[in-house]
């Protein structure tokens, strides 16, 4: 989600043909060599771009609602109902669906896939909706409720003849939120930058929040990503004079906070506890099958405004994690473990692999002209990452991964977000959502990987690791799509096929097991329906076949929403997707919501609620085909 939008809300409440088309980059392997599209290319009735305040899917599909904000999570004996007037307490919210559903995964509980765990992130809060009287007056209780409305939900679902249902109560049900005890592990754990008055050992912390994209490990655990954590830390404006360059680089500066946590929860006061934000911005590992387990922040993966933690295996069996940093001019990273993965997803395998994300090498990507790129290691003592450049040890390299990326010369990207790996070819795709500041005075100009100044619409970039091995340090890259409306002069929009449905600001990205690429968009509610975005309609989800370049619009969402969080069941007959922040307030100086979805069709008559959809073909067939 664009940073400026969240700030406003909180304060107011064939491959050769593809290369020829783009005219740059190097040719990736042909579609047949990639074996893409296995299981059938997109074959459904495309839905038109729309400004309707509704969920629209192809006529041969149907959708049902699951787990809107405030729904009981399903913890036995603790299932408070949602209060439409927002009068639920902070204690209630810790037992209910959080706000603004985002990244999500389905973990099957049986061989048929008819039972499973849906694990999903709750990214941020709309304080005007969360509290009965908004935020004119803050209190400690409101801070607690806000922290409890973020984090992660683990719910159990089952497939019935009439559709999917949440299982309540469930022995797996769990809420992980901004006050949940967590362990800190990896090279930065226990080091000076991680120590606080409340935790002198620097190895434990309360909570995870600002949870956006996610990942799943080969051993069956869930990785949640802490993205825009910086806006929750604050302090008196006069304290900003003493802030370091590193603090400014991460945006943790007193006086710039979005919410007033610091006045009621001391740990958020930067003037008193400057190390507390060092304990956020990490990938957090959660075992969804054990509700008693302690989540772990994995510092070896680096600290940033974490977006995506997409896992794959190197040829030798080591785990590789691809990550983005969702800010303008930030980097794309990957982590390669030192040891190999023990196969399996049972409790024994999860225990055997629990240390793998604590020991390995973090890299930052450099995209060179001509379609080649390199992974640059972020290792203390190499390439200028030493005390002379402000890095006393490896812990400082990881805590200040952005600065390390600067030092070694990573490529500054246009808001890298979700990353997806093709299940057959191993090609890696990343959404670059947009960057309206590219080429502004004092800002980096266009480059090969980010070719458009004032990039309003973003795009999708892809690469193939040398030797088709995720552990390689070299790769070939090109642009899969440069988003926008090709009919607009100077838009620079280019798609991999002439009949591709157009879109803007791609964000969520997911490959199903058949090789279909699901693309989700996040245009700000402040620009939807306005020039130059008019023809794109509301945010949407599309389905693409990388082998042919065909892209079809599959879903359009309600007013103001973002479409995000996508996962397909193992049998490919159900697609789960999240509708985030429907009714997002217009940028008109008021906090007016323009939707009451899903509880009403009349804006203003009900609080809009983020929710999960379960989408199926009416004939029971494979989704997308």
C-alpha positions as CSV (number, residue, x, y, z in Angstrom):
1,X,0.0,0.0,0.0
2,X,1.4,3.5,-0.8
3,X,2.9,5.2,2.2
4,X,1.2,8.5,1.6
5,X,-2.2,6.8,1.6
6,X,-1.7,5.0,4.9
7,X,-0.4,8.2,6.4
8,X,-3.5,10.1,5.3
9,X,-5.8,7.4,6.6
10,X,-4.2,7.2,10.0
11,X,-4.1,10.9,10.5
12,X,-7.7,11.4,9.4
13,X,-9.0,8.6,11.0
14,X,6.7,-16.1,-26.8
15,X,9.9,-15.0,-25.1
16,X,11.6,-13.6,-28.2
17,X,8.5,-11.6,-28.9
18,X,8.5,-10.3,-25.4
19,X,12.1,-9.1,-25.8
20,X,11.4,-7.5,-29.1
21,X,8.4,-5.7,-27.7
22,X,10.3,-4.2,-24.8
23,X,13.4,-3.4,-26.8
24,X,15.7,-4.1,-23.8
25,X,16.9,-6.8,-21.5
26,X,18.1,-10.2,-22.7
27,X,16.0,-13.1,-24.0
28,X,14.9,-15.5,-21.3
29,X,14.3,-19.2,-22.3
30,X,11.5,-19.9,-24.7
31,X,8.0,-20.8,-23.3
32,X,8.4,-24.4,-24.2
33,X,11.8,-24.5,-22.4
34,X,10.1,-23.0,-19.4
35,X,7.3,-25.5,-19.4
36,X,5.1,-22.6,-18.3
37,X,1.3,-22.8,-18.3
38,X,1.1,-26.4,-17.3
39,X,-2.5,-27.2,-16.5
40,X,-4.0,-24.8,-19.0
41,X,-3.8,-21.1,-19.9
42,X,-6.4,-18.6,-18.6
43,X,-9.8,-19.5,-20.1
44,X,-12.5,-17.6,-18.4
45,X,-14.7,-14.7,-19.3
46,X,-12.7,-11.6,-18.6
47,X,-14.5,-9.0,-16.4
48,X,-14.3,-5.4,-17.6
49,X,-12.6,-2.6,-15.6
50,X,-15.2,-1.3,-13.2
51,X,-16.0,1.4,-10.6
52,X,-18.8,-0.6,-9.1
53,X,-18.9,-0.9,-5.4
54,X,-19.0,-4.6,-5.5
55,X,-16.9,-7.8,-6.0
56,X,-17.2,-8.8,-9.6
57,X,-16.0,-12.2,-10.9
58,X,-16.6,-14.0,-14.2
59,X,-20.1,-15.4,-14.6
60,X,-18.9,-18.9,-14.5
61,X,-17.5,-18.3,-11.0
62,X,-19.0,-17.7,-7.5
63,X,-17.6,-16.2,-4.3
64,X,-18.4,-16.5,-0.7
65,X,-17.4,-14.4,2.3
66,X,-15.0,-15.7,5.1
67,X,-13.6,-14.1,8.2
68,X,-14.3,-10.4,8.0
69,X,-12.7,-8.0,10.5
70,X,-14.0,-8.7,14.0
71,X,-15.0,-12.3,13.4
72,X,-14.1,-14.6,16.3
73,X,-10.9,-16.5,15.5
74,X,-12.2,-19.6,17.0
75,X,-10.3,-20.0,20.3
76,X,-12.3,-22.3,22.5
77,X,-14.3,-20.4,25.2
78,X,-13.1,-17.1,23.9
79,X,-15.2,-16.0,20.9
80,X,-16.5,-12.4,21.4
81,X,-18.9,-11.4,18.6
82,X,-18.1,-8.3,16.4
83,X,-19.7,-5.1,17.6
84,X,-20.9,-3.0,14.6
85,X,-20.4,0.2,16.6
86,X,-16.7,-0.7,17.3
87,X,-17.3,-1.1,21.0
88,X,-15.3,-4.3,21.2
89,X,-12.5,-4.0,23.8
90,X,-8.8,-4.4,23.3
91,X,-9.2,-7.9,24.9
92,X,-11.9,-8.8,22.4
93,X,-9.9,-7.6,19.5
94,X,-7.0,-10.0,20.5
95,X,-9.5,-12.9,19.9
96,X,-11.0,-11.6,16.6
97,X,-10.0,-11.1,13.0
98,X,-7.7,-8.1,12.8
99,X,-8.1,-5.3,10.3
100,X,-6.9,-5.1,6.7
101,X,-6.2,-8.7,5.7
102,X,-3.1,-9.1,3.5
103,X,-0.7,-11.9,2.7
104,X,-2.2,-15.4,3.2
105,X,-1.5,-19.1,2.8
106,X,-3.6,-22.3,3.0
107,X,-2.0,-25.2,4.9
108,X,-3.8,-28.5,4.2
109,X,-4.7,-30.6,7.2
110,X,-5.6,-33.8,5.2
111,X,-4.7,-35.4,2.0
112,X,-7.9,-34.3,0.3
113,X,-7.3,-30.6,1.1
114,X,-10.9,-30.4,2.4
115,X,-9.6,-29.2,5.8
116,X,-6.9,-26.7,6.3
117,X,-5.5,-23.7,8.1
118,X,-5.8,-20.2,6.6
119,X,-3.0,-18.1,8.0
120,X,-3.2,-14.4,7.1
121,X,-1.6,-11.1,7.9
122,X,-3.4,-8.0,9.2
123,X,-1.4,-5.1,7.9
124,X,-2.5,-1.9,9.6
125,X,-5.4,-0.1,11.3
126,X,-7.9,2.5,10.3
127,X,-8.3,4.2,13.7
128,X,-11.4,6.0,12.8
129,X,-13.2,2.7,12.2
130,X,-11.5,0.8,15.0
131,X,-12.7,3.0,17.9
132,X,-16.3,4.1,18.6
133,X,-15.2,7.8,18.9
134,X,-12.3,7.7,16.5
135,X,-9.0,9.2,17.6
136,X,-9.8,12.7,18.8
137,X,-8.8,11.4,22.2
138,X,-6.1,8.7,22.6
139,X,-5.8,6.3,25.5
140,X,-3.8,3.3,26.6
141,X,-6.8,1.1,25.8
142,X,-6.9,2.4,22.2
143,X,-3.2,1.7,21.8
144,X,-3.7,-1.9,23.0
145,X,-6.7,-2.4,20.7
146,X,-4.8,-1.0,17.7
147,X,-1.9,-3.3,18.4
148,X,-4.2,-6.2,18.7
149,X,-5.9,-5.4,15.3
150,X,-2.6,-6.1,13.5
151,X,-0.5,-9.2,13.2
152,X,-1.6,-12.6,12.1
153,X,-4.6,-14.9,12.3
154,X,-4.6,-18.7,12.2
155,X,-8.0,-20.1,11.5
156,X,-9.3,-23.5,10.6
157,X,-11.6,-23.9,7.5
158,X,-13.3,-26.9,5.9
159,X,-15.0,-27.5,2.6
160,X,-18.6,-28.6,2.7
161,X,-21.2,-29.3,0.0
162,X,-22.3,-25.7,0.2
163,X,-18.9,-24.1,0.3
164,X,-16.1,-23.3,2.8
165,X,-16.8,-22.7,6.5
166,X,-14.7,-21.5,9.4
167,X,-14.3,-24.2,12.1
168,X,-15.1,-22.7,15.5
169,X,-13.8,-23.6,18.0
170,X,-10.6,-25.1,16.6
171,X,-7.5,-26.4,18.5
172,X,-5.3,-24.5,15.9
173,X,-7.0,-21.1,16.2
174,X,-4.6,-18.3,17.2
175,X,-4.1,-14.6,17.0
176,X,-0.5,-13.3,16.9
177,X,-0.5,-9.5,17.4
178,X,1.4,-6.4,18.5
179,X,1.7,-7.6,22.1
180,X,2.5,-11.3,21.6
181,X,5.8,-12.4,23.1
182,X,8.4,-13.3,20.5
183,X,12.0,-14.5,20.3
184,X,14.8,-12.8,18.5
185,X,17.2,-15.1,16.7
186,X,20.2,-14.9,14.3
187,X,23.3,-12.8,14.1
188,X,21.7,-9.6,15.5
189,X,20.1,-11.3,18.5
190,X,21.7,-10.1,21.8
191,X,23.8,-7.4,20.2
192,X,23.9,-3.8,21.5
193,X,21.5,-2.4,18.9
194,X,18.8,-4.9,20.0
195,X,19.1,-4.3,23.7
196,X,16.5,-2.2,25.6
197,X,15.7,-1.4,29.2
198,X,12.9,-3.9,29.2
199,X,15.0,-6.6,27.5
200,X,18.7,-6.1,28.4
201,X,19.6,-9.4,26.8
202,X,18.3,-8.2,23.4
203,X,16.7,-11.6,22.6
204,X,13.0,-11.1,23.1
205,X,10.3,-8.6,22.1
206,X,6.6,-8.0,22.3
207,X,4.7,-8.2,19.1
208,X,4.7,-8.0,15.4
209,X,2.7,-5.4,13.4
210,X,2.5,-3.7,10.0
211,X,2.3,-7.3,8.6
212,X,2.0,-7.1,4.8
213,X,3.3,-9.9,2.5
214,X,4.4,-13.3,3.5
215,X,6.2,-16.5,2.6
216,X,6.0,-20.2,3.4
217,X,9.1,-22.4,4.2
218,X,9.7,-25.8,2.6
219,X,9.2,-27.3,6.1
220,X,5.7,-25.9,6.5
221,X,6.0,-22.7,8.6
222,X,4.6,-19.3,7.9
223,X,6.8,-16.2,7.4
224,X,5.1,-12.8,8.1
225,X,6.8,-9.6,7.0
226,X,6.9,-6.4,9.1
227,X,6.6,-3.6,6.6
228,X,5.7,0.0,7.6
229,X,6.7,-0.4,11.2
230,X,8.3,3.0,11.4
231,X,5.1,5.0,11.5
232,X,4.2,3.6,14.9
233,X,7.2,5.0,16.7
234,X,7.3,8.6,17.7
235,X,8.2,11.2,20.3
236,X,8.4,14.9,20.9
237,X,9.5,16.8,17.7
238,X,12.4,18.4,19.5
239,X,14.0,15.0,20.0
240,X,14.4,14.7,16.2
241,X,17.6,16.8,16.4
242,X,19.5,14.0,17.9
243,X,18.6,11.3,15.5
244,X,21.2,9.4,13.5
245,X,21.4,9.1,9.7
246,X,20.4,5.4,10.0
247,X,17.2,6.4,12.0
248,X,16.3,8.9,9.3
249,X,17.0,6.3,6.6
250,X,14.4,4.1,8.2
251,X,11.9,6.9,9.0
252,X,12.0,6.4,12.8
253,X,12.2,10.0,13.6
254,X,10.2,11.7,16.5
255,X,7.5,13.9,15.3
256,X,6.8,12.0,12.1
257,X,4.7,9.2,13.6
258,X,1.3,8.3,12.2
259,X,-0.3,7.4,15.6
260,X,0.3,8.6,19.2
261,X,1.4,5.2,20.6
262,X,4.4,6.8,22.3
263,X,2.3,8.9,24.7
264,X,0.7,5.8,26.2
265,X,3.1,3.0,25.6
266,X,6.7,4.0,26.6
267,X,8.4,1.5,24.3
268,X,7.3,3.5,21.3
269,X,9.0,6.7,22.5
270,X,12.1,7.1,20.4
271,X,13.6,9.7,22.7
272,X,13.5,7.2,25.6
273,X,14.0,3.8,23.8
274,X,15.9,4.4,20.5
275,X,16.7,0.7,20.1
276,X,13.1,-0.5,20.2
277,X,12.5,0.1,16.4
278,X,15.6,-2.0,15.7
279,X,13.5,-4.9,16.9
280,X,11.0,-4.5,14.0
281,X,11.2,-4.7,10.3
282,X,12.0,-8.4,10.3
283,X,10.7,-11.6,8.8
284,X,8.9,-13.5,11.6
285,X,8.6,-17.3,11.5
286,X,5.4,-18.8,12.9
287,X,4.5,-22.5,13.3
288,X,0.8,-22.6,12.4
289,X,0.3,-26.1,13.6
290,X,1.4,-25.4,17.2
291,X,-0.6,-22.5,18.8
292,X,1.7,-22.7,21.9
293,X,4.9,-22.1,19.9
294,X,6.8,-18.8,20.2
295,X,7.2,-16.8,16.9
296,X,10.8,-16.0,16.0
297,X,12.2,-12.9,14.3
298,X,14.9,-14.1,11.9
299,X,17.6,-11.4,11.8
300,X,19.8,-13.1,9.3
301,X,17.3,-12.0,6.6
302,X,18.0,-8.3,7.2
303,X,15.9,-5.4,8.5
304,X,13.9,-3.3,6.1
305,X,10.3,-2.4,5.4
306,X,9.9,-6.1,4.7
307,X,7.8,-7.1,1.7
308,X,7.7,-10.8,0.7
309,X,9.7,-13.7,2.0
310,X,9.3,-16.1,-0.9
311,X,11.1,-19.4,-0.4
312,X,12.5,-21.8,-2.9
313,X,15.2,-24.5,-2.9
314,X,18.7,-24.2,-4.5
315,X,19.9,-27.2,-6.5
316,X,21.9,-28.5,-3.5
317,X,18.9,-28.3,-1.1
318,X,19.6,-25.1,0.7
319,X,16.7,-22.7,1.2
320,X,16.6,-19.4,-0.7
321,X,14.4,-16.5,0.5
322,X,13.6,-13.6,-1.9
323,X,12.5,-10.3,-0.3
324,X,11.6,-6.7,-1.3
325,X,11.8,-3.5,0.6
326,X,8.6,-1.6,-0.2
327,X,9.7,2.0,-0.4
328,X,10.8,4.2,-3.3
329,X,14.4,3.6,-4.3
330,X,14.9,0.6,-2.1
331,X,16.3,-2.8,-2.9
332,X,15.5,-6.5,-3.7
333,X,17.3,-9.1,-1.6
334,X,17.8,-12.8,-1.3
335,X,19.1,-15.0,1.6
336,X,20.8,-18.3,1.0
337,X,21.0,-20.7,4.0
338,X,24.3,-22.3,4.9
339,X,22.8,-25.7,5.6
340,X,20.5,-27.9,3.6
341,X,16.8,-28.4,4.2
342,X,15.7,-31.6,5.8
343,X,12.7,-32.7,3.6
344,X,9.2,-32.9,5.1
345,X,6.6,-30.7,6.7
346,X,5.8,-32.8,9.8
347,X,6.6,-31.7,13.4
348,X,10.0,-33.5,13.2
349,X,11.0,-31.7,10.0
350,X,9.9,-28.3,11.4
351,X,12.0,-29.0,14.5
352,X,15.0,-30.1,12.4
353,X,14.9,-27.0,10.2
354,X,14.1,-24.5,12.9
355,X,17.7,-23.0,12.7
356,X,18.1,-22.7,9.0
357,X,17.0,-19.1,8.7
358,X,19.6,-18.0,11.3
359,X,22.7,-18.9,9.4
360,X,23.5,-17.9,5.8
361,X,24.3,-15.0,3.5
362,X,22.1,-12.0,2.6
363,X,22.5,-10.5,-0.9
364,X,21.2,-7.3,-2.6
365,X,20.4,-7.2,-6.3
366,X,22.1,-5.1,-8.9
367,X,20.3,-4.9,-12.3
368,X,22.7,-4.0,-15.1
369,X,22.0,-2.6,-18.5
370,X,21.8,-5.3,-21.2
371,X,19.6,-7.7,-19.2
372,X,22.2,-9.1,-16.8
373,X,22.4,-8.8,-13.0
374,X,24.4,-9.7,-9.9
375,X,23.7,-10.6,-6.3
376,X,26.0,-8.7,-4.1
377,X,26.8,-10.2,-0.7
378,X,26.1,-8.1,2.4
379,X,28.9,-9.6,4.6
380,X,30.9,-7.6,7.2
381,X,34.4,-7.0,6.1
382,X,33.7,-7.3,2.4
383,X,33.1,-4.6,-0.3
384,X,33.4,-1.7,2.2
385,X,31.1,-3.1,4.9
386,X,33.5,-2.4,7.7
387,X,33.9,-0.1,10.7
388,X,35.2,2.7,8.4
389,X,31.8,2.8,6.8
390,X,29.9,2.5,10.1
391,X,29.4,-1.3,10.3
392,X,31.1,-2.6,13.4
393,X,30.0,-6.2,12.8
394,X,27.6,-8.3,10.9
395,X,24.8,-7.4,13.3
396,X,25.0,-3.8,12.2
397,X,25.0,-4.9,8.5
398,X,21.7,-6.7,9.1
399,X,20.0,-4.1,11.3
400,X,21.0,-1.4,8.8
401,X,20.5,-3.5,5.6
402,X,19.4,-0.5,3.6
403,X,22.7,1.3,4.3
404,X,24.6,-1.9,3.5
405,X,22.7,-2.0,0.1
406,X,23.8,1.6,-0.5
407,X,27.4,0.8,0.3
408,X,27.8,-2.2,-2.1
409,X,25.8,-0.6,-5.0
410,X,22.5,-2.3,-5.2
411,X,20.0,-1.0,-7.7
412,X,17.4,1.4,-6.3
413,X,14.0,0.1,-7.4
414,X,10.5,1.4,-7.8
415,X,8.9,0.0,-4.7
416,X,9.7,-3.7,-4.9
417,X,6.8,-5.7,-3.3
418,X,5.6,-9.3,-3.8
419,X,7.9,-11.9,-5.3
420,X,6.8,-15.2,-6.9
421,X,8.8,-18.2,-8.3
422,X,7.4,-20.1,-11.2
423,X,6.9,-23.7,-10.0
424,X,8.3,-25.3,-13.2
425,X,10.9,-23.0,-14.6
426,X,12.2,-21.3,-11.4
427,X,11.8,-17.9,-13.0
428,X,11.4,-15.2,-10.4
429,X,8.8,-12.4,-10.8
430,X,8.6,-9.2,-8.7
431,X,6.0,-6.4,-8.7
432,X,7.4,-2.8,-8.8
433,X,4.3,-1.0,-7.7
434,X,5.1,2.6,-8.7
435,X,7.4,5.5,-8.0
436,X,6.2,9.0,-8.8
437,X,9.5,10.5,-7.6
438,X,11.7,8.7,-10.1
439,X,13.6,11.5,-12.0
440,X,12.6,14.3,-9.6
441,X,15.4,16.8,-8.7
442,X,17.8,15.2,-6.3
443,X,16.4,11.8,-6.9
444,X,17.7,8.9,-9.1
445,X,16.6,9.0,-12.7
446,X,15.4,6.2,-14.9
447,X,17.7,3.2,-15.4
448,X,17.5,-0.1,-17.2
449,X,15.4,-1.9,-14.6
450,X,13.3,1.2,-13.7
451,X,13.0,2.8,-17.1
452,X,10.2,5.4,-16.6
453,X,10.4,8.8,-14.9
454,X,7.4,9.7,-12.8
455,X,6.4,6.0,-12.8
456,X,2.7,6.2,-11.8
457,X,1.7,2.7,-12.8
458,X,4.6,0.3,-12.0
459,X,5.2,-3.0,-13.6
460,X,6.5,-6.6,-13.2
461,X,10.1,-7.5,-13.7
462,X,11.4,-11.1,-13.9
463,X,14.7,-12.9,-13.8
464,X,16.2,-16.3,-14.3
465,X,19.1,-17.4,-12.1
466,X,22.2,-18.7,-13.9
467,X,22.1,-22.4,-14.3
468,X,18.5,-22.4,-13.2
469,X,19.9,-22.5,-9.6
470,X,18.5,-20.1,-7.0
471,X,21.9,-20.1,-5.3
472,X,23.6,-18.5,-8.3
473,X,25.0,-15.0,-7.9
474,X,24.3,-14.1,-11.6
475,X,21.0,-13.8,-13.5
476,X,19.3,-12.7,-16.7
477,X,16.4,-10.3,-16.4
478,X,13.7,-8.5,-18.4
479,X,10.4,-6.7,-18.0
480,X,7.3,-9.0,-18.1
481,X,5.0,-5.9,-18.1
482,X,5.1,-2.2,-17.8
483,X,1.7,-1.3,-16.4
484,X,-0.7,1.5,-17.3
485,X,-3.0,2.5,-20.2
486,X,-1.2,2.1,-23.6
487,X,-3.8,4.5,-25.1
488,X,-2.5,7.4,-23.1
489,X,0.3,9.3,-24.8
490,X,3.6,8.9,-23.1
491,X,2.4,6.2,-20.6
492,X,5.2,3.9,-21.6
493,X,2.8,0.9,-20.9
494,X,3.9,-2.3,-22.6
495,X,2.4,-5.7,-22.1
496,X,3.6,-9.2,-23.2
497,X,0.6,-9.7,-25.6
498,X,-1.5,-7.3,-27.7
499,X,-4.7,-8.4,-26.1
500,X,-3.6,-8.3,-22.4
501,X,-6.0,-6.6,-20.0
502,X,-4.4,-3.5,-18.6
503,X,-3.8,-2.7,-14.9
504,X,-1.9,-0.3,-12.7
505,X,0.2,-0.5,-9.5
506,X,0.7,-4.3,-9.3
507,X,1.3,-5.5,-5.8
508,X,0.3,-9.0,-4.8
509,X,1.7,-11.9,-6.9
510,X,1.2,-15.6,-6.7
511,X,1.9,-18.6,-8.9
512,X,-0.4,-21.6,-8.6
513,X,1.0,-25.1,-9.0
514,X,0.0,-25.1,-12.7
515,X,2.1,-22.1,-13.5
516,X,-0.6,-19.4,-13.7
517,X,0.4,-16.1,-12.3
518,X,-2.2,-14.2,-10.3
519,X,-1.6,-10.4,-10.2
520,X,-3.3,-8.1,-7.7
521,X,-3.3,-4.3,-7.8
522,X,-3.1,-1.5,-5.2
523,X,-3.9,1.9,-6.7
524,X,-4.4,4.4,-4.0
525,X,-8.0,5.3,-3.2
526,X,-7.1,8.9,-3.7
527,X,-6.5,8.4,-7.4
528,X,-9.0,5.6,-8.4
529,X,-11.4,6.8,-11.1
530,X,-9.4,10.0,-11.7
531,X,-7.0,10.9,-14.6
532,X,-4.7,9.3,-15.6
533,X,-6.1,6.2,-13.8
534,X,-9.7,6.6,-15.0
535,X,-9.7,3.7,-17.5
536,X,-8.3,1.2,-14.9
537,X,-11.3,1.2,-12.6
538,X,-11.2,-0.1,-9.1
539,X,-8.4,-2.4,-7.9
540,X,-8.4,-5.8,-9.5
541,X,-6.9,-9.3,-9.8
542,X,-5.7,-10.7,-13.1
543,X,-4.5,-14.1,-14.3
544,X,-1.5,-14.4,-16.6
545,X,0.1,-17.2,-18.5
546,X,3.8,-16.3,-18.8
547,X,4.3,-18.7,-21.7
548,X,1.9,-16.8,-24.0
549,X,1.8,-13.4,-22.3
550,X,-1.9,-13.6,-22.1
551,X,-3.3,-11.5,-19.2
552,X,-7.0,-11.6,-18.3
553,X,-8.9,-9.6,-15.6
554,X,-10.5,-12.0,-13.2
555,X,-11.9,-9.9,-10.4
556,X,-12.7,-6.3,-9.6
557,X,-13.2,-5.1,-6.0
558,X,-15.4,-2.7,-4.1
559,X,-14.8,1.1,-3.8
560,X,-11.5,2.1,-2.2
561,X,-10.2,-1.5,-1.6
562,X,-6.9,-3.1,-2.4
563,X,-6.9,-6.7,-3.7
564,X,-4.2,-8.6,-1.9
565,X,-3.3,-12.0,-0.4
566,X,-3.9,-14.9,-2.8
567,X,-3.5,-18.6,-2.5
568,X,-5.0,-21.6,-4.4
569,X,-5.8,-24.9,-2.7
570,X,-3.7,-27.9,-3.7
571,X,-6.4,-29.3,-6.0
572,X,-6.7,-25.8,-7.6
573,X,-10.4,-25.8,-7.2
574,X,-10.6,-22.9,-4.7
575,X,-8.9,-19.5,-4.7
576,X,-8.7,-17.5,-1.5
577,X,-8.2,-13.8,-1.9
578,X,-8.4,-10.8,0.5
579,X,-10.3,-7.6,0.1
580,X,-8.4,-5.0,2.1
581,X,-9.7,-1.6,3.4
582,X,-12.9,-1.4,1.4
583,X,-14.3,2.1,1.5
584,X,-11.0,3.8,2.0
585,X,-11.6,7.4,2.9
586,X,-11.5,9.9,0.0
587,X,-8.8,12.5,0.0
588,X,-11.3,15.4,0.3
589,X,-10.5,16.7,3.8
590,X,-13.0,14.4,5.4
591,X,-13.0,10.8,6.6
592,X,-16.0,9.8,4.5
593,X,-16.0,6.1,3.6
594,X,-17.2,5.4,0.1
595,X,-18.3,1.8,0.7
596,X,-19.9,-0.2,3.5
597,X,-18.8,-3.5,2.0
598,X,-19.5,-6.3,2.9
599,X,-22.3,-5.6,5.3
600,X,-24.3,-3.0,3.3
601,X,-24.6,-1.5,-0.1
602,X,-25.2,2.0,1.3
603,X,-21.9,3.8,2.1
604,X,-22.0,5.2,5.6
605,X,-24.6,2.8,6.9
606,X,-22.0,0.3,8.2
607,X,-18.3,0.1,9.0
608,X,-16.5,-1.4,6.0
609,X,-14.6,-4.6,6.9
610,X,-11.7,-6.3,5.2
611,X,-12.5,-9.9,4.6
612,X,-11.4,-13.1,2.8
613,X,-13.2,-14.5,-0.2
614,X,-13.4,-18.2,-1.3
615,X,-13.8,-18.3,-5.1
616,X,-14.8,-21.4,-7.0
617,X,-15.9,-22.3,-10.5
618,X,-19.6,-23.1,-10.6
619,X,-18.9,-26.5,-12.3
620,X,-16.3,-27.4,-9.7
621,X,-13.3,-27.2,-12.1
622,X,-9.8,-25.8,-11.8
623,X,-9.8,-22.0,-11.2
624,X,-8.3,-19.9,-13.9
625,X,-8.7,-22.5,-16.6
